[in-house]
């Protein structure tokens, strides 16, 4: 995987296959790094009006953030990037 692909996966909603979605979900579970990645993904989703990503990421962040320290575990249990990718594919 090239550095440009990794940047695209981590900082945009342009996830091209299920493998990339899984990579994004694994990174999301890393404390602080995942939060930074999600910030850029949400910003990109707003700019592109990607409702599937916005819904999945915002619900995941909200529910995961309700209980302190639970967010990282919640990220592993709810693969929001994979869910958003599937929702996006279903709409096409």
KEKE-3310 file (N, C-alpha, C; in steps of 0.2 Angstrom, whole numbers, plus 5000, padded with zeros to 4 digits):
npx = (5004:5003:5010:5001:4989:4987:4985:4974:4964:4965:4961:4951:4934:4935:4935:4939:4937:4933:4943:4951:4942:4942:4955:4955:4946:4953:4963:4956:4953:4964:4970:4969:4976:4966:4955:4960:4960:4947:4941:4946:4940:4926:4926:4929:4918:4907:4910:4909:4896:4893:4882:4881:4893:4894:4883:4886:4899:4897:4887:4894:4905:4897:4890:4901:4908:4901:4903:4917:4933:4928:4927:4937:4936:4923:4925:4932:4922:4912:4913:4914:4918:4918:4904:4899:4905:4898:4885:4886:4889:4877:4868:4871)
npy = (4994:5011:5027:5037:5031:5027:5039:5044:5034:5036:5050:5054:5051:5043:5028:5013:4999:4985:4980:4992:4999:4991:4993:5007:5006:4999:5008:5018:5013:5016:5026:5043:5045:5039:5047:5059:5055:5053:5066:5072:5064:5066:5080:5079:5072:5080:5091:5084:5080:5067:5057:5044:5041:5052:5049:5036:5038:5049:5044:5033:5039:5047:5038:5030:5039:5041:5034:5037:5031:5020:5022:5018:5004:5003:5007:4996:4987:4992:4994:5008:5013:5003:5000:5012:5011:5000:5005:5015:5009:5001:5011:5015)
npz = (5000:4995:5001:4998:4996:5009:5015:5009:5013:5027:5029:5021:5014:5003:5001:4994:4993:5003:5011:5012:5020:5032:5036:5039:5050:5059:5062:5067:5080:5087:5100:5100:5087:5079:5082:5077:5063:5061:5063:5051:5041:5044:5041:5027:5023:5025:5016:5004:5005:5010:5016:5021:5027:5036:5045:5050:5056:5065:5073:5078:5085:5094:5102:5106:5113:5125:5137:5146:5141:5135:5121:5112:5113:5108:5095:5090:5091:5083:5067:5059:5047:5038:5039:5034:5021:5015:5016:5007:4995:4993:4990:4977)
capx = (5000:5007:5008:4996:4983:4986:4983:4967:4960:4964:4959:4945:4929:4936:4937:4938:4935:4931:4950:4953:4937:4944:4961:4952:4943:4958:4967:4951:4953:4971:4969:4971:4977:4959:4951:4962:4958:4939:4940:4947:4935:4920:4926:4928:4911:4903:4912:4906:4889:4892:4878:4882:4899:4892:4879:4890:4905:4894:4884:4899:4908:4893:4889:4907:4910:4896:4907:4924:4937:4925:4927:4942:4933:4917:4928:4933:4915:4907:4917:4910:4921:4915:4897:4898:4907:4893:4879:4888:4888:4870:4865:4873)
capy = (5000:5017:5032:5041:5027:5027:5046:5044:5030:5039:5057:5056:5046:5039:5021:5010:4993:4983:4980:4999:5001:4988:4997:5013:5004:4997:5014:5022:5011:5018:5032:5050:5044:5037:5053:5064:5053:5054:5073:5073:5060:5070:5086:5077:5069:5086:5094:5080:5078:5059:5056:5037:5042:5056:5045:5031:5041:5053:5039:5029:5044:5049:5032:5028:5044:5042:5032:5038:5026:5015:5024:5014:4997:5004:5008:4990:4983:4995:4996:5013:5014:4997:5001:5017:5009:4996:5009:5019:5004:5000:5017:5015)
capz = (5000:4995:5006:4995:4997:5016:5017:5006:5018:5034:5029:5017:5013:4997:5003:4987:4994:5010:5014:5014:5026:5038:5038:5042:5056:5064:5064:5071:5087:5090:5104:5097:5080:5076:5083:5071:5057:5061:5061:5044:5037:5045:5037:5020:5022:5025:5010:4999:5007:5010:5022:5024:5031:5042:5049:5053:5060:5070:5078:5082:5089:5099:5106:5109:5118:5131:5143:5146:5140:5131:5114:5108:5112:5104:5088:5087:5090:5078:5061:5056:5040:5034:5038:5029:5014:5013:5015:5001:4989:4993:4987:4970)
cpx = (5005:5005:5002:4989:4982:4983:4975:4962:4959:4961:4954:4940:4930:4939:4935:4936:4935:4938:4952:4948:4940:4951:4959:4949:4948:4962:4962:4951:4960:4969:4972:4972:4970:4955:4953:4960:4951:4938:4941:4942:4928:4920:4925:4921:4906:4904:4909:4899:4888:4888:4879:4888:4897:4888:4883:4895:4902:4891:4889:4903:4904:4892:4895:4910:4906:4900:4914:4928:4934:4925:4931:4939:4927:4919:4929:4927:4911:4912:4914:4912:4918:4908:4895:4900:4901:4887:4880:4887:4881:4866:4866:4869)
cpy = (5006:5022:5036:5037:5027:5034:5046:5040:5033:5046:5059:5050:5042:5032:5017:5003:4991:4982:4987:5001:4997:4991:5003:5012:5002:5003:5018:5020:5013:5025:5038:5049:5043:5044:5059:5062:5054:5061:5074:5070:5064:5076:5085:5075:5075:5090:5090:5078:5070:5058:5049:5038:5046:5052:5040:5033:5045:5049:5035:5033:5046:5044:5030:5033:5045:5040:5033:5031:5020:5016:5020:5007:4998:5004:5001:4986:4986:4998:5001:5014:5009:4998:5006:5015:5005:5000:5013:5015:5002:5005:5018:5011)
cpz = (5000:5000:5004:4997:5005:5018:5015:5011:5024:5034:5025:5017:5007:4999:4997:4988:5002:5014:5016:5020:5032:5040:5042:5049:5061:5066:5068:5079:5090:5094:5100:5090:5077:5077:5078:5065:5056:5059:5054:5039:5038:5041:5029:5018:5021:5018:5004:4999:5006:5016:5025:5029:5037:5047:5053:5058:5066:5075:5082:5087:5095:5104:5110:5114:5124:5137:5142:5145:5136:5123:5110:5108:5108:5097:5086:5086:5085:5072:5057:5049:5036:5034:5033:5022:5011:5012:5008:4995:4988:4989:4980:4966)
residu = (UNK:UNK:UNK:UNK:UNK:UNK:UNK:UNK:UNK:UNK:UNK:UNK:UNK:UNK:UNK:UNK:UNK:UNK:UNK:UNK:UNK:UNK:UNK:UNK:UNK:UNK:UNK:UNK:UNK:UNK:UNK:UNK:UNK:UNK:UNK:UNK:UNK:UNK:UNK:UNK:UNK:UNK:UNK:UNK:UNK:UNK:UNK:UNK:UNK:UNK:UNK:UNK:UNK:UNK:UNK:UNK:UNK:UNK:UNK:UNK:UNK:UNK:UNK:UNK:UNK:UNK:UNK:UNK:UNK:UNK:UNK:UNK:UNK:UNK:UNK:UNK:UNK:UNK:UNK:UNK:UNK:UNK:UNK:UNK:UNK:UNK:UNK:UNK:UNK:UNK:UNK:UNK)
# end
